[in-house]
Structures are given as structure tokens and as C-alpha cells.
Amino acid sequence: MTRARRRRLIRTRRTLTGVVLVGAIAFLAGMTDATGLLLTGDFVSFMTGNTTRAALALSDGNLYHAAVLISAILVFVLGNAAGIVIAHISQRRIFVVLGCVGLVLALASMMTVQDMLLARFYMIVFSMGMVNAAVEHIEGLPIGLTYVTGALSRFGRGIGRWIIGDRHMEWTIQIVPWGGMLLGAIAGAVLTRLTGTHALWLVSLFAMLVALAAMFIPRPLQRRFNQKIAQRGSAVSRAK
């Protein structure tokens, strides 16, 4: 086997592993999104929608609902930040991030008392922000896990470039998170309609199963799915 062929095989295995992982996590995100929306009435990952709905609430004079949605956006941002920190300090970053997501969802599923429903909503939103840190890219291609507008946009632009003569097909990977989220949302909706609030337990269990499966991914490969942290000192030295 030539060195070039060996490199192609290794890259193919890396890509396939990443695609399966992204599909599973997007499925999890879709399940959580549909379950959260049905249980709370508001989006738990679609922050563009929450921004628009907050603006509409403000225009209607509904300051309470606007404050709830704006707070949810802040919680989502904090969840993303927490996921990056957890991924950075962990050896098995995907396992740890998804495990934390599962724990947060499990805790949220216990909050069934009326006075705790708002806190449950924020915890689901926090978990949706955190899950984005599990995988950030595959072979240099950016991947969104809880928002698919960007993925569909990149997919559409890829079609446009293919039409005008660019025969690179890497953009086709962008359909994976959309497909995973669609199937996951269907599953989450069905589970919620069948089991009610208990659906969150099932979503949490699925998160734990995906986390355990991620344990079989070698650590060097897991690191390739996340952006490298640029050290300030090295950046300054390169600038000189």
C-alpha cells in the first residue's frame, strides 16, 4: 500500500467517524429541541427564533416573556462557553461534554413542580448550548449541531459552486446535521406525546449512550474535531 493511499484511507475513516458522531449528536439535539419546545412552549436551541419572539413580545408590551427569552439567549451563550471550557480541560472531551449534557437534562427532567418549570427551561437551553462544543468541525469543515440554518446555507452555496464548475463535494457533509436534527425532532415529538415530561429522561439516557459510544473514539481523533486554542504568546511571536 502506498503512502498516499494509506493517508486517504485514514482520512476517510476520520471523516466517516465524524459523520456518524455528528449525526448522532444532531439527532440528540433534535430530540431535545422538540421535547423542550413541546414542554415549555419556547425554543431551546433556535436562538434566532427566540430573538425575533423577544422583539415581538417587547413590541406587544409583554415584558415578562421578552425577559424570559432574552435570558434564554444569555443562558445558551453561557452553555456554549461552558462546553468549550469542559472540552478544553478534559482528556475524553466528547465523552465528558455529552456526559455533562446528559446530567443536566436528567436534572431538568426532575423539575416537574410548577415553580421550577422556568428553571427547567433554562437548564434545557444550557444543555443545548453546551452540546455544540462536542464537535466543532470535521476535516476543517465547520459543523453546527443545534442550528441547521448555517448548514443549509453552506449546503446551498455548495450546490451553487458545483453548478458553476467547482467539483469539490465536501459541502455535502452539511446535510448530515440537518438530517439528524430532523429525525431526532420527530423522535422527540413522538416520545413527548407518548410519555409527556418523562421524555426528558429518555433524551438524557440517549445522551449518555452517545457519550459512552464516544469513549471508543481515540483521543487524538477527538482532538481533531475541536478547534485548537491559539496561544497568545505564539501568535505574537508569529506576528514578529
KOLVO-621098 format. One line per 10 residues: number of its first residue (from 1); their letters; for each residue x, y, z of N, C-alpha, C. Coordinates in nm, 2 decimals, decimal comma, always signed. Example, Ala and Ser with C-alpha at 12.3 -4.5 7.8 and 13.67 -1.06 7.14 Angstrom:
BEGIN
1 = AS = +1,32 -0,57 +0,78 +1,23 -0,45 +0,78 +1,32 -0,33 +0,78 | +1,28 -0,22 +0,71 +1,37 -0,11 +0,71 +1,29 +0,00 +0,79 $
//
This chain:
BEGIN
1 = MTRARRRRLI = +0,08 -0,12 +0,00 +0,00 +0,00 +0,00 +0,09 +0,12 +0,00 | +0,06 +0,22 -0,09 +0,14 +0,34 -0,10 +0,11 +0,43 +0,02 | +0,20 +0,52 +0,04 +0,17 +0,62 +0,15 +0,05 +0,71 +0,12 | +0,04 +0,75 +0,00 -0,08 +0,83 -0,04 -0,21 +0,76 -0,02 | -0,21 +0,63 -0,06 -0,34 +0,55 -0,04 -0,37 +0,54 +0,11 | -0,26 +0,51 +0,19 -0,28 +0,50 +0,33 -0,34 +0,63 +0,40 | -0,28 +0,74 +0,35 -0,34 +0,87 +0,40 -0,48 +0,89 +0,36 | -0,52 +0,85 +0,24 -0,66 +0,86 +0,20 -0,75 +0,77 +0,29 | -0,70 +0,65 +0,31 -0,78 +0,56 +0,40 -0,80 +0,62 +0,54 | -0,69 +0,67 +0,59 -0,70 +0,73 +0,73 -0,80 +0,84 +0,73 $
11 = RTRRTLTGVV = -0,79 +0,93 +0,63 -0,88 +1,05 +0,62 -1,02 +1,00 +0,61 | -1,04 +0,90 +0,53 -1,18 +0,85 +0,50 -1,24 +0,80 +0,63 | -1,16 +0,72 +0,71 -1,20 +0,67 +0,84 -1,23 +0,79 +0,94 | -1,15 +0,89 +0,94 -1,17 +1,00 +1,02 -1,30 +1,07 +0,99 | -1,32 +1,09 +0,86 -1,44 +1,16 +0,81 -1,57 +1,08 +0,84 | -1,57 +0,95 +0,82 -1,68 +0,86 +0,85 -1,71 +0,86 +1,00 | -1,61 +0,86 +1,08 -1,63 +0,86 +1,23 -1,70 +0,99 +1,26 | -1,65 +1,10 +1,21 -1,70 +1,23 +1,24 -1,85 +1,24 +1,19 | -1,88 +1,19 +1,07 -2,01 +1,20 +1,02 -2,11 +1,12 +1,11 | -2,07 +1,00 +1,15 -2,16 +0,92 +1,24 -2,18 +1,00 +1,37 $
21 = LVGAIAFLAG = -2,07 +1,05 +1,42 -2,08 +1,12 +1,55 -2,17 +1,24 +1,54 | -2,15 +1,32 +1,44 -2,23 +1,44 +1,42 -2,38 +1,40 +1,40 | -2,40 +1,30 +1,32 -2,54 +1,26 +1,30 -2,61 +1,22 +1,43 | -2,53 +1,15 +1,52 -2,59 +1,10 +1,65 -2,62 +1,22 +1,74 | -2,52 +1,32 +1,74 -2,54 +1,44 +1,83 -2,65 +1,53 +1,78 | -2,66 +1,54 +1,64 -2,76 +1,62 +1,59 -2,90 +1,56 +1,61 | -2,90 +1,42 +1,61 -3,03 +1,35 +1,65 -3,06 +1,38 +1,79 | -2,96 +1,38 +1,88 -2,99 +1,42 +2,02 -3,04 +1,56 +2,03 | -2,98 +1,65 +1,96 -3,02 +1,79 +1,96 -3,16 +1,81 +1,91 | -3,20 +1,73 +1,81 -3,33 +1,74 +1,76 -3,43 +1,68 +1,86 $
31 = MTDATGLLLT = -3,40 +1,57 +1,92 -3,49 +1,52 +2,03 -3,51 +1,62 +2,14 | -3,40 +1,68 +2,18 -3,41 +1,78 +2,29 -3,49 +1,90 +2,25 | -3,47 +1,95 +2,13 -3,53 +2,07 +2,07 -3,68 +2,04 +2,07 | -3,73 +1,93 +2,01 -3,87 +1,91 +2,00 -3,93 +1,89 +2,14 | -3,87 +1,81 +2,22 -3,92 +1,79 +2,36 -3,93 +1,91 +2,43 | -3,82 +1,99 +2,43 -3,82 +2,12 +2,50 -3,93 +2,22 +2,45 | -3,95 +2,22 +2,32 -4,05 +2,31 +2,27 -4,19 +2,27 +2,31 | -4,22 +2,14 +2,31 -4,35 +2,09 +2,34 -4,37 +2,11 +2,49 | -4,27 +2,09 +2,57 -4,29 +2,10 +2,72 -4,29 +2,25 +2,77 | -4,22 +2,34 +2,70 -4,21 +2,48 +2,75 -4,28 +2,58 +2,67 $
41 = GDFVSFMTGN = -4,30 +2,55 +2,54 -4,37 +2,64 +2,45 -4,27 +2,74 +2,39 | -4,14 +2,73 +2,42 -4,04 +2,82 +2,36 -3,93 +2,73 +2,31 | -3,85 +2,80 +2,22 -3,74 +2,73 +2,16 -3,62 +2,71 +2,26 | -3,56 +2,59 +2,26 -3,45 +2,57 +2,35 -3,31 +2,57 +2,28 | -3,31 +2,58 +2,14 -3,19 +2,60 +2,07 -3,19 +2,70 +1,96 | -3,31 +2,73 +1,91 -3,33 +2,82 +1,80 -3,33 +2,96 +1,85 | -3,21 +3,02 +1,87 -3,20 +3,15 +1,93 -3,23 +3,26 +1,84 | -3,23 +3,24 +1,71 -3,28 +3,33 +1,61 -3,43 +3,35 +1,63 | -3,50 +3,24 +1,64 -3,64 +3,25 +1,67 -3,67 +3,32 +1,80 | -3,59 +3,29 +1,91 -3,62 +3,35 +2,04 -3,59 +3,50 +2,03 $
51 = TTRAALALSD = -3,49 +3,54 +1,95 -3,46 +3,68 +1,94 -3,58 +3,75 +1,87 | -3,63 +3,69 +1,77 -3,75 +3,75 +1,70 -3,87 +3,75 +1,79 | -3,89 +3,64 +1,86 -4,01 +3,64 +1,95 -3,99 +3,74 +2,07 | -3,87 +3,76 +2,12 -3,85 +3,85 +2,22 -3,88 +3,99 +2,17 | -3,84 +4,02 +2,05 -3,87 +4,15 +1,99 -4,02 +4,17 +1,98 | -4,09 +4,07 +1,93 -4,24 +4,08 +1,92 -4,30 +4,10 +2,05 | -4,25 +4,03 +2,16 -4,30 +4,04 +2,29 -4,28 +4,18 +2,34 | -4,17 +4,24 +2,31 -4,14 +4,38 +2,35 -4,24 +4,47 +2,28 | -4,26 +4,45 +2,15 -4,35 +4,54 +2,08 -4,49 +4,53 +2,13 | -4,53 +4,41 +2,19 -4,66 +4,39 +2,24 -4,67 +4,44 +2,39 $
61 = GNLYHAAVLI = -4,56 +4,48 +2,44 -4,56 +4,52 +2,58 -4,56 +4,41 +2,68 | -4,53 +4,28 +2,63 -4,51 +4,17 +2,72 -4,37 +4,16 +2,77 | -4,34 +4,24 +2,87 -4,20 +4,25 +2,92 -4,15 +4,12 +2,98 | -4,24 +4,05 +3,05 -4,20 +3,93 +3,12 -4,16 +3,82 +3,02 | -4,24 +3,80 +2,91 -4,20 +3,70 +2,81 -4,07 +3,74 +2,74 | -4,06 +3,87 +2,71 -3,94 +3,92 +2,65 -3,81 +3,89 +2,73 | -3,83 +3,92 +2,87 -3,72 +3,89 +2,96 -3,68 +3,75 +2,97 | -3,78 +3,66 +2,96 -3,76 +3,51 +2,97 -3,68 +3,47 +2,85 | -3,71 +3,52 +2,73 -3,64 +3,48 +2,60 -3,50 +3,54 +2,60 | -3,49 +3,66 +2,63 -3,36 +3,73 +2,63 -3,26 +3,65 +2,73 $
71 = SAILVFVLGN = -3,32 +3,62 +2,85 -3,24 +3,54 +2,95 -3,20 +3,41 +2,89 | -3,29 +3,34 +2,81 -3,26 +3,21 +2,75 -3,15 +3,23 +2,65 | -3,14 +3,34 +2,58 -3,03 +3,36 +2,49 -2,90 +3,37 +2,56 | -2,90 +3,44 +2,67 -2,78 +3,45 +2,75 -2,74 +3,32 +2,81 | -2,84 +3,24 +2,85 -2,81 +3,11 +2,91 -2,75 +3,02 +2,80 | -2,80 +3,03 +2,68 -2,75 +2,95 +2,56 -2,60 +2,99 +2,54 | -2,57 +3,11 +2,54 -2,43 +3,16 +2,52 -2,34 +3,10 +2,63 | -2,39 +3,11 +2,75 -2,31 +3,06 +2,87 -2,29 +2,90 +2,85 | -2,39 +2,83 +2,80 -2,38 +2,69 +2,78 -2,27 +2,66 +2,68 | -2,27 +2,74 +2,57 -2,16 +2,72 +2,47 -2,02 +2,74 +2,54 $
81 = AAGIVIAHIS = -2,01 +2,85 +2,61 -1,88 +2,88 +2,68 -1,84 +2,77 +2,78 | -1,94 +2,72 +2,85 -1,91 +2,61 +2,95 -1,87 +2,49 +2,88 | -1,93 +2,46 +2,76 -1,89 +2,34 +2,68 -1,75 +2,35 +2,63 | -1,71 +2,46 +2,59 -1,57 +2,48 +2,54 -1,47 +2,46 +2,66 | -1,50 +2,52 +2,77 -1,41 +2,51 +2,89 -1,40 +2,36 +2,93 | -1,51 +2,29 +2,93 -1,51 +2,15 +2,97 -1,44 +2,07 +2,87 | -1,46 +2,09 +2,74 -1,38 +2,02 +2,64 -1,23 +2,05 +2,65 | -1,20 +2,17 +2,68 -1,05 +2,20 +2,69 -0,98 +2,13 +2,80 | -1,05 +2,12 +2,92 -0,98 +2,06 +3,03 -1,00 +1,91 +3,04 | -1,07 +1,85 +2,95 -1,09 +1,71 +2,95 -1,01 +1,63 +2,86 $
91 = QRRIFVVLGC = -0,97 +1,51 +2,90 -0,89 +1,42 +2,81 -0,99 +1,36 +2,71 | -1,10 +1,31 +2,76 -1,20 +1,25 +2,67 -1,31 +1,35 +2,65 | -1,28 +1,45 +2,57 -1,37 +1,57 +2,57 -1,51 +1,54 +2,52 | -1,53 +1,46 +2,42 -1,66 +1,43 +2,37 -1,74 +1,36 +2,47 | -1,68 +1,26 +2,53 -1,75 +1,18 +2,64 -1,79 +1,27 +2,75 | -1,70 +1,36 +2,80 -1,73 +1,44 +2,91 -1,83 +1,55 +2,88 | -1,82 +1,61 +2,76 -1,92 +1,71 +2,72 -2,06 +1,65 +2,71 | -2,07 +1,54 +2,64 -2,20 +1,47 +2,63 -2,25 +1,42 +2,76 | -2,16 +1,37 +2,84 -2,20 +1,32 +2,98 -2,26 +1,43 +3,06 | -2,20 +1,55 +3,05 -2,25 +1,67 +3,12 -2,39 +1,71 +3,07 $
101 = VGLVLALASM = -2,40 +1,70 +2,94 -2,53 +1,73 +2,88 -2,64 +1,64 +2,93 | -2,60 +1,51 +2,93 -2,70 +1,41 +2,99 -2,73 +1,44 +3,13 | -2,63 +1,47 +3,21 -2,66 +1,50 +3,35 -2,75 +1,62 +3,37 | -2,73 +1,73 +3,29 -2,81 +1,85 +3,30 -2,95 +1,82 +3,26 | -2,97 +1,74 +3,15 -3,10 +1,70 +3,11 -3,17 +1,61 +3,21 | -3,09 +1,52 +3,28 -3,15 +1,44 +3,38 -3,20 +1,52 +3,50 | -3,12 +1,62 +3,53 -3,16 +1,71 +3,64 -3,29 +1,79 +3,60 | -3,29 +1,84 +3,48 -3,40 +1,92 +3,43 -3,53 +1,83 +3,43 | -3,51 +1,70 +3,40 -3,63 +1,61 +3,40 -3,70 +1,59 +3,53 | -3,62 +1,62 +3,64 -3,68 +1,61 +3,78 -3,76 +1,73 +3,82 $
111 = MTVQDMLLAR = -3,74 +1,84 +3,74 -3,81 +1,97 +3,78 -3,95 +1,97 +3,72 | -4,04 +1,91 +3,78 -4,18 +1,90 +3,74 -4,28 +1,99 +3,82 | -4,23 +2,04 +3,93 -4,31 +2,13 +4,01 -4,33 +2,26 +3,93 | -4,45 +2,32 +3,95 -4,48 +2,44 +3,87 -4,38 +2,55 +3,89 | -4,33 +2,57 +4,02 -4,24 +2,68 +4,05 -4,10 +2,66 +3,99 | -4,07 +2,54 +3,94 -3,94 +2,51 +3,88 -3,94 +2,49 +3,73 | -4,05 +2,52 +3,67 -4,06 +2,50 +3,52 -3,97 +2,60 +3,45 | -3,96 +2,72 +3,49 -3,87 +2,82 +3,43 -3,72 +2,77 +3,44 | -3,69 +2,72 +3,56 -3,55 +2,68 +3,58 -3,53 +2,55 +3,49 | -3,63 +2,47 +3,47 -3,61 +2,35 +3,38 -3,59 +2,40 +3,24 $
121 = FYMIVFSMGM = -3,66 +2,50 +3,19 -3,64 +2,56 +3,06 -3,50 +2,61 +3,04 | -3,45 +2,68 +3,14 -3,31 +2,73 +3,12 -3,21 +2,62 +3,13 | -3,23 +2,52 +3,20 -3,14 +2,41 +3,20 -3,13 +2,33 +3,07 | -3,25 +2,32 +3,01 -3,25 +2,25 +2,87 -3,18 +2,34 +2,77 | -3,20 +2,47 +2,78 -3,13 +2,57 +2,69 -2,98 +2,56 +2,72 | -2,94 +2,55 +2,84 -2,80 +2,55 +2,88 -2,73 +2,42 +2,82 | -2,80 +2,31 +2,82 -2,75 +2,18 +2,77 -2,74 +2,19 +2,62 | -2,83 +2,26 +2,55 -2,83 +2,28 +2,41 -2,71 +2,37 +2,37 | -2,67 +2,46 +2,45 -2,56 +2,54 +2,42 -2,43 +2,46 +2,44 | -2,43 +2,38 +2,55 -2,31 +2,30 +2,58 -2,28 +2,20 +2,48 $
131 = VNAAVEHIEG = -2,38 +2,13 +2,42 -2,36 +2,02 +2,32 -2,28 +2,07 +2,20 | -2,29 +2,20 +2,17 -2,22 +2,25 +2,05 -2,06 +2,23 +2,06 | -2,01 +2,22 +2,18 -1,87 +2,21 +2,20 -1,82 +2,06 +2,17 | -1,91 +1,97 +2,16 -1,87 +1,83 +2,14 -1,79 +1,81 +2,01 | -1,84 +1,87 +1,90 -1,78 +1,86 +1,77 -1,79 +2,00 +1,71 | -1,68 +2,05 +1,66 -1,68 +2,19 +1,60 -1,66 +2,18 +1,45 | -1,58 +2,08 +1,41 -1,56 +2,07 +1,26 -1,52 +1,93 +1,23 | -1,53 +1,89 +1,10 -1,49 +1,76 +1,05 -1,39 +1,79 +0,94 | -1,27 +1,75 +0,95 -1,17 +1,77 +0,85 -1,17 +1,92 +0,80 | -1,17 +2,01 +0,89 -1,17 +2,15 +0,86 -1,30 +2,21 +0,82 $
141 = LPIGLTYVTG = -1,41 +2,13 +0,80 -1,54 +2,19 +0,76 -1,62 +2,22 +0,89 | -1,66 +2,34 +0,90 -1,74 +2,38 +1,02 -1,87 +2,30 +1,03 | -1,91 +2,26 +1,15 -2,03 +2,19 +1,17 -2,12 +2,25 +1,28 | -2,24 +2,27 +1,25 -2,34 +2,32 +1,36 -2,42 +2,20 +1,41 | -2,44 +2,19 +1,54 -2,51 +2,08 +1,59 -2,65 +2,11 +1,63 | -2,68 +2,23 +1,68 -2,81 +2,26 +1,73 -2,88 +2,37 +1,64 | -2,81 +2,42 +1,54 -2,87 +2,51 +1,45 -2,83 +2,47 +1,31 | -2,93 +2,45 +1,22 -2,90 +2,39 +1,09 -2,92 +2,50 +0,98 | -2,95 +2,62 +1,02 -2,96 +2,72 +0,91 -2,83 +2,74 +0,84 | -2,72 +2,75 +0,93 -2,59 +2,77 +0,87 -2,55 +2,65 +0,78 $
151 = ALSRFGRGIG = -2,59 +2,53 +0,83 -2,55 +2,41 +0,75 -2,63 +2,41 +0,62 | -2,76 +2,45 +0,62 -2,83 +2,45 +0,49 -2,78 +2,56 +0,40 | -2,73 +2,67 +0,46 -2,68 +2,78 +0,38 -2,55 +2,73 +0,31 | -2,46 +2,66 +0,39 -2,34 +2,61 +0,33 -2,37 +2,50 +0,22 | -2,47 +2,42 +0,25 -2,51 +2,32 +0,15 -2,56 +2,39 +0,02 | -2,64 +2,49 +0,03 -2,69 +2,56 -0,08 -2,58 +2,63 -0,16 | -2,49 +2,69 -0,09 -2,37 +2,75 -0,16 -2,29 +2,65 -0,23 | -2,28 +2,53 -0,17 -2,20 +2,42 -0,23 -2,27 +2,38 -0,36 | -2,40 +2,38 -0,36 -2,47 +2,34 -0,49 -2,44 +2,45 -0,59 | -2,44 +2,58 -0,55 -2,42 +2,69 -0,64 -2,28 +2,68 -0,70 $
161 = RWIIGDRHME = -2,18 +2,65 -0,62 -2,04 +2,63 -0,66 -2,03 +2,52 -0,76 | -2,10 +2,41 -0,73 -2,09 +2,29 -0,82 -2,15 +2,32 -0,95 | -2,26 +2,40 -0,96 -2,32 +2,44 -1,08 -2,23 +2,52 -1,17 | -2,15 +2,61 -1,10 -2,06 +2,69 -1,18 -1,92 +2,63 -1,21 | -1,91 +2,50 -1,17 -1,79 +2,43 -1,21 -1,70 +2,38 -1,10 | -1,72 +2,41 -0,98 -1,64 +2,36 -0,87 -1,68 +2,22 -0,83 | -1,60 +2,12 -0,86 -1,64 +1,98 -0,84 -1,60 +1,93 -0,70 | -1,55 +2,01 -0,61 -1,53 +1,96 -0,47 -1,67 +1,93 -0,41 | -1,67 +1,82 -0,34 -1,80 +1,77 -0,29 -1,81 +1,77 -0,13 | -1,71 +1,83 -0,07 -1,70 +1,83 +0,08 -1,83 +1,89 +0,14 $
171 = WTIQIVPWGG = -1,89 +1,98 +0,07 -2,01 +2,06 +0,12 -2,13 +1,96 +0,15 | -2,13 +1,85 +0,08 -2,24 +1,75 +0,10 -2,25 +1,71 +0,25 | -2,14 +1,72 +0,32 -2,15 +1,67 +0,46 -2,24 +1,76 +0,55 | -2,27 +1,88 +0,50 -2,36 +1,97 +0,57 -2,50 +1,92 +0,59 | -2,54 +1,83 +0,50 -2,68 +1,78 +0,51 -2,69 +1,68 +0,63 | -2,58 +1,63 +0,69 -2,59 +1,54 +0,80 -2,65 +1,60 +0,92 | -2,60 +1,71 +0,97 -2,67 +1,77 +1,09 -2,82 +1,80 +1,07 | -2,85 +1,85 +0,95 -2,99 +1,88 +0,92 -3,08 +1,75 +0,93 | -3,03 +1,64 +0,86 -3,10 +1,51 +0,86 -3,11 +1,46 +1,00 | -3,00 +1,46 +1,08 -3,00 +1,41 +1,22 -3,10 +1,49 +1,30 $
181 = MLLGAIAGAV = -3,10 +1,62 +1,29 -3,19 +1,70 +1,37 -3,34 +1,67 +1,33 | -3,36 +1,66 +1,20 -3,50 +1,63 +1,16 -3,55 +1,50 +1,22 | -3,47 +1,39 +1,20 -3,51 +1,26 +1,26 -3,52 +1,27 +1,41 | -3,43 +1,34 +1,47 -3,43 +1,35 +1,62 -3,55 +1,42 +1,67 | -3,59 +1,53 +1,59 -3,71 +1,61 +1,63 -3,84 +1,52 +1,62 | -3,84 +1,44 +1,52 -3,96 +1,35 +1,50 -3,97 +1,26 +1,62 | -3,85 +1,20 +1,65 -3,85 +1,10 +1,76 -3,88 +1,17 +1,90 | -3,83 +1,29 +1,92 -3,86 +1,37 +2,04 -4,01 +1,40 +2,05 | -4,07 +1,44 +1,94 -4,21 +1,48 +1,94 -4,29 +1,36 +1,97 | -4,26 +1,25 +1,91 -4,34 +1,12 +1,94 -4,32 +1,08 +2,08 $
191 = LTRLTGTHAL = -4,20 +1,08 +2,13 -4,18 +1,04 +2,27 -4,25 +1,13 +2,37 | -4,25 +1,26 +2,34 -4,32 +1,36 +2,43 -4,47 +1,34 +2,43 | -4,52 +1,32 +2,31 -4,67 +1,30 +2,31 -4,71 +1,17 +2,37 | -4,62 +1,07 +2,37 -4,65 +0,94 +2,44 -4,62 +0,94 +2,59 | -4,52 +1,00 +2,63 -4,47 +0,99 +2,77 -4,48 +1,12 +2,85 | -4,51 +1,23 +2,78 -4,51 +1,36 +2,85 -4,37 +1,41 +2,90 | -4,37 +1,45 +3,02 -4,24 +1,50 +3,08 -4,14 +1,39 +3,10 | -4,18 +1,27 +3,09 -4,08 +1,16 +3,11 -3,99 +1,15 +2,98 | -4,03 +1,22 +2,88 -3,95 +1,21 +2,76 -3,81 +1,27 +2,78 | -3,80 +1,37 +2,87 -3,67 +1,42 +2,90 -3,57 +1,32 +2,96 $
201 = WLVSLFAMLV = -3,63 +1,22 +3,04 -3,54 +1,11 +3,09 -3,49 +1,03 +2,97 | -3,57 +1,00 +2,88 -3,53 +0,92 +2,76 -3,42 +1,00 +2,68 | -3,44 +1,13 +2,67 -3,34 +1,21 +2,59 -3,21 +1,21 +2,67 | -3,22 +1,22 +2,80 -3,09 +1,22 +2,88 -3,02 +1,08 +2,87 | -3,10 +0,98 +2,87 -3,04 +0,84 +2,85 -2,97 +0,83 +2,72 | -3,03 +0,88 +2,61 -2,97 +0,88 +2,48 -2,84 +0,95 +2,48 | -2,84 +1,07 +2,55 -2,71 +1,15 +2,56 -2,60 +1,07 +2,62 | -2,64 +0,99 +2,73 -2,54 +0,91 +2,80 -2,49 +0,80 +2,71 | -2,58 +0,74 +2,63 -2,54 +0,63 +2,54 -2,44 +0,68 +2,43 | -2,47 +0,80 +2,38 -2,38 +0,86 +2,28 -2,25 +0,89 +2,34 $
211 = ALAAMFIPRP = -2,25 +0,94 +2,47 -2,13 +0,97 +2,54 -2,04 +0,84 +2,56 | -2,11 +0,73 +2,59 -2,04 +0,61 +2,61 -1,98 +0,56 +2,48 | -2,06 +0,57 +2,37 -2,00 +0,53 +2,24 -1,88 +0,61 +2,20 | -1,88 +0,74 +2,24 -1,77 +0,83 +2,21 -1,64 +0,78 +2,28 | -1,65 +0,70 +2,38 -1,53 +0,66 +2,45 -1,45 +0,57 +2,36 | -1,51 +0,51 +2,26 -1,43 +0,42 +2,17 -1,36 +0,50 +2,06 | -1,38 +0,63 +2,06 -1,30 +0,72 +1,96 -1,17 +0,75 +2,02 | -1,06 +0,72 +1,95 -0,93 +0,76 +2,01 -0,91 +0,91 +2,04 | -0,84 +0,94 +2,15 -0,83 +1,07 +2,19 -0,77 +1,17 +2,08 | -0,66 +1,12 +2,01 -0,61 +1,21 +1,91 -0,71 +1,25 +1,80 $
221 = LQRRFNQKIA = -0,80 +1,15 +1,77 -0,91 +1,18 +1,67 -1,01 +1,28 +1,73 | -1,04 +1,26 +1,86 -1,14 +1,35 +1,92 -1,09 +1,49 +1,92 | -0,95 +1,51 +1,94 -0,90 +1,65 +1,94 -0,91 +1,71 +1,80 | -0,91 +1,63 +1,70 -0,92 +1,68 +1,56 -1,06 +1,74 +1,53 | -1,16 +1,70 +1,61 -1,30 +1,75 +1,59 -1,32 +1,89 +1,66 | -1,22 +1,94 +1,73 -1,24 +2,07 +1,80 -1,13 +2,16 +1,76 | -1,16 +2,29 +1,76 -1,07 +2,39 +1,72 -0,95 +2,40 +1,82 | -0,83 +2,42 +1,77 -0,72 +2,44 +1,86 -0,72 +2,57 +1,92 | -0,67 +2,58 +2,05 -0,67 +2,70 +2,12 -0,54 +2,78 +2,08 | -0,56 +2,89 +2,02 -0,44 +2,97 +1,98 -0,38 +3,04 +2,11 $
231 = QRGSAVSRAK = -0,25 +3,01 +2,13 -0,18 +3,07 +2,24 -0,14 +3,21 +2,21 | -0,16 +3,30 +2,30 -0,13 +3,44 +2,27 +0,02 +3,46 +2,24 | +0,10 +3,40 +2,32 +0,24 +3,41 +2,31 +0,29 +3,37 +2,17 | +0,24 +3,25 +2,12 +0,28 +3,20 +1,99 +0,23 +3,29 +1,88 | +0,11 +3,35 +1,90 +0,06 +3,43 +1,80 +0,14 +3,56 +1,79 | +0,18 +3,61 +1,90 +0,27 +3,73 +1,90 +0,40 +3,71 +1,83 | +0,46 +3,59 +1,86 +0,59 +3,56 +1,80 +0,58 +3,54 +1,65 | +0,46 +3,48 +1,61 +0,45 +3,47 +1,46 +0,43 +3,60 +1,39 | +0,36 +3,70 +1,47 +0,34 +3,83 +1,41 +0,48 +3,90 +1,39 | +0,57 +3,87 +1,49 +0,70 +3,94 +1,48 +0,78 +3,88 +1,36 $
//
